[in-house]
């Protein structure tokens, strides 16, 4: 579980860096609300990283100092940023599901933590998915 939590910690820290970078790269008429949303995601990622680190130490482990992948695609239009965000959030969701699988029947605390974070990640994925859809589209976004 410590290894899975450290992976989550690294992914969440990568999200902080990515969302901060994205916020700096937004230009145009809708800049202010989009930058605000991106900065909020960066702050939320830091909170999630701190929580994962606390769980590592709760289990007697050492929190990782690494940061997850920071691939620069140079796709800075809003659609590109949102598609990268969707990919990042899917990876984080998979990491939380992996933690849940390890925790099941071993630690109620870790199960509940993983479930709570899965709920938050799935809601965030839904938010990004809806932002990527054209007005009136009811089907989920398909990359």
N, C-alpha and C positions, 0 to 999 in steps of 0.2 A: 504494500500500500504506500510505503514511503516513496518508492520509485515512481508510482503513478501520480502521487501528489507533487513530486518535484517536476514531473512533466507538465502538470497543470500550472504550477508556479511559473515555469519557463514560458509556456504559451501565453499566460495572462500578462506577463511582463512584456513579451513581444507585442501583444495587443496594445499596451500602453504606448510603446514606441511608435507602432504603426498609426494608431489613431491620432497621436500628437503630430506626426508627420502629415497625415491626411489633412488635418485642420489647418496646417500652414500652407497647403497647396490648393485651397479652394478659392476660386475667383468668380466674379460675376454677381448678378443681381441678387441671388439668393444666398450669398456668402454668410451673412450673419446667423441665420437659423441653422444652417448646415454646420458651420464651424462650432456653434454652441453644442449641437448634438454630438459631434465628433469629440469635443473636449469632455463632454459628459461620459462618453464611452471610455475614454482614456482614464478618467477618474475612477469609473466603475471597475475597469481592469486592474488598476492598482489595488483597490479594495479586495478584489477577488484574489490577487496574488498574495496579499498580506494574509488573507484567511487561509489560503492553501499552505503558506509557510507556517502559520500557527498550528495547522493540523500535522505538518511534518514534525514539528517539535513536540507536539502532544504525544506522538508515537515514539519519541526518543530519537528521531532522525535529525539530520543536518540539512537545512534548506539549501537548495542549489543556488549558485551565483550566476548560472548561465541564463541566457535569454534565448527563446525559441527563434526559429527562422525569420530573417528580416529581408527577404527577397525584394528588391526594388524593381518594379515593372515599368515605372515611368508612365503609368496609365493614371493621369491625374484629373480626367474628367469625372464628373460625379458618378456616372455609371460605372466606370472602371474602379473607382474607390469603393463603391457599394459591392461590386462583384468580388473584389479582394476581401472586403469585410465579411461577406457571406462565406467565403472559403475559410477564412480564419475562424469564424464562429462555429462552422461545422467541425473543424478540427478540435476546437475546445470542447464541443458537445461530445464528440467521440471519446475524448480523454476522461470526461466526467462519467460517461457510461462505463468505461473500462474500470474506473475506480469503484463504481457501484457493484460491478460484477465481482471484484475482489473482496469488497466489504460484506456482501450478502452472507448472512448467517455467521459472521465473525465479529461485526461491530455495528451496533445500532446507531451509534454516534456517526460513524463514517457513512453508513447507509443514508441517514437523514441529511447529512451535509451534502453528499453526492446528489440526492434527489432534489434538494433545494436549489443547488446550482444548475441542475439539468432543467428545472422549471424556468429559471432565469435565462439560461442560454436559449431554450426553445422559444421563449417569448421574444428574445432579441432577434433570433433568426427570422421569426415571423415579421417583425418590424422591418428588417432589411428587405425581406422578400416583398413585402407590400410596397416599399419604396422603389423597388426595381420594376414593378408592374406598370403597364400603361393604365391611365384612368379608365375604369370600367372593366378591366380584366379581372375575372374572378379566379382563374386558375393560378396556381403557384408559379413563380418564376422558374424557368428551365434554362440553365446556362448553355 
